[in-house]
Amino acid sequence: MFRVLLPGTFDPPTNGHLDILQRASRLFEAVVVVVAVHPGKTNLFTGEERFGMMKALSADLPNVTVSLWDGLIVSYAEQHGIRMIVRGVRALSDFDYEFELAAMNRSLSPRMETVLIPTDQKYSVLRSSVIKDIARFGGTVNSMVPPIVAEALRRKLGPAGGRDGGSARPGPAPGDS
């Protein structure tokens, strides 16, 4: 069976991530979602929380499995006999980053290949960091993330993102300099 990896931090998973996952599951016999844990990176959700969300989001895709990993992605691939990584790209800036990452992965594991899948245009502006910021300030993210993720964000940050709305600061009065 031909298996591919779909790695990411998924903090939190977005509709864009889900789009790439669903499309990869149609293209390949088996997709292994690898939820990456970077000890030096601060995430909103723990690795276990992100793993649980990705497991729930992929439950209806019979050829998808989810793993949690705290090492190099190419090491996971080598240990599991997988030679292809699938990544989603939103824009040209993503391509530059993903091209460099693919080259680095190949230098670490010469048999490793990377396939880039462009995201659906309607998800091209979704970025996990922006979604977290919107949720922190009490904005609605329901159109950007699956319902279970929106609920997880509400539980983690509170209904108003952990804030009681914005706070105004007095600006200079007209004529002040």
KOLNUVO-714482 format. One record per residue (C-alpha): x, y, z. Coordinates in nm, 2 decimals, decimal comma, padded with zeros to 4 digits. Layout:
     xx     yy     zz
      X      Y      Z
...
REM end
This chain:
     xx     yy     zz
  00,00  00,00  00,00
  00,13  00,34 -00,10
  00,13  00,57  00,20
  00,21  00,94  00,23
  00,26  01,18  00,52
  00,06  01,49  00,58
  00,26  01,67  00,86
  00,17  01,99  01,04
  00,13  02,15  01,38
 -00,24  02,20  01,32
 -00,27  02,46  01,59
 -00,56  02,48  01,53
 -00,68  02,27  01,24
 -00,85  02,49  00,98
 -01,09  02,43  00,69
 -00,78  02,47  00,47
 -00,61  02,18  00,64
 -00,92  01,97  00,61
 -00,95  02,05  00,24
 -00,59  01,93  00,18
 -00,65  01,62  00,39
 -00,97  01,52  00,21
 -00,81  01,58 -00,13
 -00,50  01,38 -00,04
 -00,72  01,09  00,09
 -00,87  01,08 -00,26
 -00,54  01,08 -00,44
 -00,34  00,83 -00,23
 -00,41  00,48 -00,09
 -00,32  00,58  00,26
 -00,25  00,92  00,43
 -00,08  00,94  00,77
 -00,14  01,28  00,93
  00,15  01,36  01,16
  00,07  01,61  01,43
  00,41  01,77  01,49
  00,52  01,86  01,84
  00,80  02,11  01,86
  00,94  02,15  02,21
  01,06  02,50  02,14
  00,74  02,62  01,99
  00,45  02,76  02,20
  00,12  02,63  02,08
 -00,23  02,72  02,20
 -00,34  02,35  02,20
 -00,13  02,07  02,35
 -00,01  01,80  02,11
 -00,27  01,56  02,25
 -00,55  01,82  02,19
 -00,44  01,87  01,83
 -00,41  01,50  01,78
 -00,76  01,45  01,91
 -00,90  01,72  01,68
 -00,73  01,57  01,38
 -00,84  01,22  01,47
 -01,20  01,34  01,50
 -01,18  01,54  01,17
 -01,05  01,24  00,98
 -01,29  00,98  01,13
 -01,49  00,96  00,82
 -01,18  00,90  00,60
 -01,11  00,53  00,62
 -00,77  00,55  00,46
 -00,64  00,82  00,70
 -00,46  00,76  01,03
 -00,32  01,02  01,27
  00,00  01,01  01,47
  00,17  01,24  01,72
  00,54  01,30  01,67
  00,81  01,51  01,84
  01,10  01,45  01,60
  01,21  01,52  01,25
  00,93  01,44  01,00
  01,18  01,25  00,77
  01,27  01,03  01,07
  00,91  00,94  01,12
  00,88  00,87  00,75
  01,19  00,65  00,75
  01,08  00,45  01,06
  00,75  00,38  00,89
  00,87  00,31  00,54
  00,70  00,62  00,39
  00,88  00,81  00,11
  00,64  01,09  00,02
  00,53  01,40  00,21
  00,22  01,60  00,10
  00,20  01,97  00,19
 -00,06  02,23  00,11
  00,03  02,57 -00,03
 -00,18  02,88 -00,02
  00,03  03,14 -00,21
  00,37  03,20 -00,37
  00,52  03,28 -00,03
  00,42  02,93  00,09
  00,58  02,78 -00,22
  00,91  02,94 -00,13
  00,91  02,80  00,22
  00,78  02,46  00,11
  01,04  02,44 -00,17
  01,32  02,50  00,09
  01,17  02,26  00,33
  01,14  01,99  00,06
  01,51  02,04 -00,03
  01,61  02,01  00,33
  01,41  01,70  00,38
  01,56  01,55  00,07
  01,91  01,63  00,19
  01,83  01,45  00,52
  01,67  01,16  00,34
  01,76  01,14 -00,03
  01,47  00,90 -00,11
  01,21  01,15  00,03
  00,98  01,32 -00,22
  00,74  01,61 -00,16
  00,42  01,68 -00,34
  00,26  02,02 -00,30
 -00,12  02,06 -00,33
 -00,26  02,41 -00,39
 -00,54  02,49 -00,15
 -00,88  02,57 -00,27
 -00,89  02,95 -00,34
 -01,16  03,00 -00,07
 -00,91  02,89  00,19
 -00,61  03,07  00,06
 -00,61  03,34  00,33
 -00,67  03,10  00,62
 -00,37  03,10  00,86
 -00,39  02,93  01,20
 -00,21  03,22  01,37
 -00,46  03,47  01,24
 -00,75  03,25  01,34
 -00,62  03,23  01,69
 -00,59  03,61  01,70
 -00,95  03,65  01,58
 -01,07  03,41  01,85
 -00,86  03,58  02,12
 -01,03  03,91  02,05
 -01,38  03,75  02,05
 -01,43  03,74  01,67
 -01,62  03,46  01,50
 -01,42  03,19  01,33
 -01,70  02,95  01,25
 -01,65  02,99  00,87
 -01,27  02,93  00,90
 -01,25  02,61  01,11
 -01,46  02,30  01,16
 -01,73  02,32  01,43
 -01,53  02,10  01,68
 -01,23  02,34  01,64
 -01,45  02,65  01,69
 -01,58  02,49  02,01
 -01,23  02,40  02,13
 -01,12  02,76  02,07
 -01,42  02,88  02,27
 -01,34  02,64  02,56
 -00,97  02,74  02,55
 -01,02  03,11  02,52
 -01,37  03,17  02,65
 -01,66  03,31  02,46
 -01,50  03,65  02,41
 -01,15  03,51  02,35
 -01,06  03,54  02,71
 -01,12  03,91  02,70
 -01,42  04,14  02,77
 -01,40  04,30  02,43
 -01,15  04,56  02,33
 -01,03  04,84  02,55
 -01,02  05,20  02,42
 -00,73  05,43  02,51
 -00,79  05,80  02,50
 -00,62  05,94  02,19
 -00,49  06,30  02,16
 -00,75  06,57  02,16
 -00,79  06,77  01,85
 -00,51  07,03  01,84
 -00,29  06,83  02,08
  00,06  06,75  01,96
REM end
